[in-house]
Amino acid sequence: MKKAILLLGFFVFGVQSSFSQGDIVLGVNVGLPTGDVKDYSNFDVGADVAYLFGLAEIVKVGPTAGYMHFF
């Protein structure tokens, strides 16, 4: 049990130190399809997550992943 708690502590410390170098951005979006898509769908919901690194005070870049589901 002590080993599991110690391992969890090292994991949490490692995650916190890696997150301090960048910003995690979470987003949720909804929309109404337009164009040809509106023939097949009438509503969509999506979620995005990004990990951004600061290049300057006003510029951040990084990978982004997202998912959208059309109803």
Sine and cosine of phi, psi and omega as CSV:
sin_phi,cos_phi,sin_psi,cos_psi,sin_omega,cos_omega
0.00,0.00,-0.62,0.78,0.01,-1.00
-0.90,0.44,-0.61,0.79,0.00,-1.00
-0.91,0.41,-0.64,0.77,0.00,-1.00
-0.91,0.42,-0.68,0.73,0.01,-1.00
-0.92,0.40,-0.66,0.75,0.03,-1.00
-0.91,0.43,-0.67,0.74,0.04,-1.00
-0.89,0.46,-0.68,0.73,0.05,-1.00
-0.88,0.47,-0.65,0.76,0.04,-1.00
-0.88,0.47,-0.70,0.72,0.04,-1.00
-0.90,0.43,-0.62,0.78,0.03,-1.00
-0.90,0.44,-0.74,0.67,-0.01,-1.00
-0.89,0.46,-0.66,0.75,0.02,-1.00
-0.90,0.44,-0.66,0.76,0.02,-1.00
-0.91,0.41,-0.65,0.76,0.03,-1.00
-0.92,0.40,-0.67,0.74,0.00,-1.00
-0.90,0.43,-0.64,0.77,-0.01,-1.00
-0.95,0.31,-0.53,0.85,0.04,-1.00
-0.96,0.26,-0.55,0.83,0.02,-1.00
-0.95,0.30,-0.38,0.92,-0.02,-1.00
-0.95,0.32,-0.26,0.97,0.00,-1.00
-1.00,0.05,-0.24,0.97,-0.05,-1.00
-0.52,-0.85,-0.02,-1.00,0.00,-1.00
-0.89,-0.45,0.70,-0.71,0.10,-0.99
-0.99,-0.14,0.77,-0.64,-0.01,-1.00
-0.86,-0.51,0.80,-0.61,0.04,-1.00
-0.91,-0.41,0.63,-0.77,0.00,-1.00
-0.59,-0.80,0.50,-0.86,0.06,-1.00
-0.79,-0.61,0.66,-0.75,0.00,-1.00
-0.65,-0.76,0.45,-0.89,0.08,-1.00
-0.74,-0.68,0.40,-0.92,-0.01,-1.00
-0.29,-0.96,0.20,-0.98,0.08,-1.00
-0.92,-0.38,0.87,-0.50,-0.02,-1.00
-0.89,0.45,0.59,-0.81,0.05,-1.00
-0.81,-0.59,0.16,-0.99,0.01,-1.00
0.95,0.30,-0.57,-0.82,-0.04,-1.00
-0.94,0.35,-0.40,0.92,-0.04,-1.00
-0.92,0.39,-0.47,0.88,-0.04,-1.00
-0.91,0.42,-0.24,0.97,0.09,-1.00
-0.96,0.29,-0.39,0.92,-0.07,-1.00
-0.94,-0.34,-0.33,0.94,-0.10,-1.00
-0.56,-0.83,0.45,-0.89,0.04,-1.00
-0.79,-0.61,0.07,1.00,0.01,-1.00
-0.28,-0.96,0.55,-0.83,0.08,-1.00
-0.63,-0.78,0.46,-0.89,0.02,-1.00
-0.74,-0.68,0.63,-0.78,-0.01,-1.00
-0.56,-0.83,0.24,-0.97,0.05,-1.00
-0.62,-0.78,0.59,-0.81,0.00,-1.00
-0.74,-0.67,0.51,-0.86,0.14,-0.99
-0.67,-0.74,0.67,-0.75,-0.01,-1.00
-0.66,-0.75,0.51,-0.86,0.10,-0.99
-0.86,-0.52,0.94,-0.35,-0.16,-0.99
-0.94,-0.33,0.64,-0.77,0.07,-1.00
-0.94,-0.35,0.70,-0.72,0.00,-1.00
-0.99,0.15,0.83,-0.56,0.09,-1.00
-1.00,-0.06,-0.59,0.81,0.05,-1.00
-0.57,-0.82,-0.09,-1.00,-0.02,-1.00
-0.90,0.44,-0.53,0.85,-0.06,-1.00
-0.90,-0.43,0.07,1.00,-0.04,-1.00
-0.86,-0.51,0.81,-0.58,0.08,-1.00
-0.74,-0.67,0.65,-0.76,0.03,-1.00
-0.73,-0.69,0.38,-0.92,0.06,-1.00
0.24,-0.97,0.09,-1.00,-0.02,-1.00
-0.97,0.25,0.51,-0.86,0.01,-1.00
-0.71,-0.71,0.64,-0.77,0.08,-1.00
-0.73,-0.68,0.55,-0.83,-0.02,-1.00
-0.44,-0.90,0.22,-0.98,0.01,-1.00
-0.63,-0.78,0.70,-0.72,0.09,-1.00
-0.79,-0.61,0.64,-0.77,0.02,-1.00
-0.81,-0.59,0.83,-0.56,0.01,-1.00
-0.99,-0.13,0.76,-0.66,0.03,-1.00
-0.99,-0.15,0.00,0.00,0.00,0.00
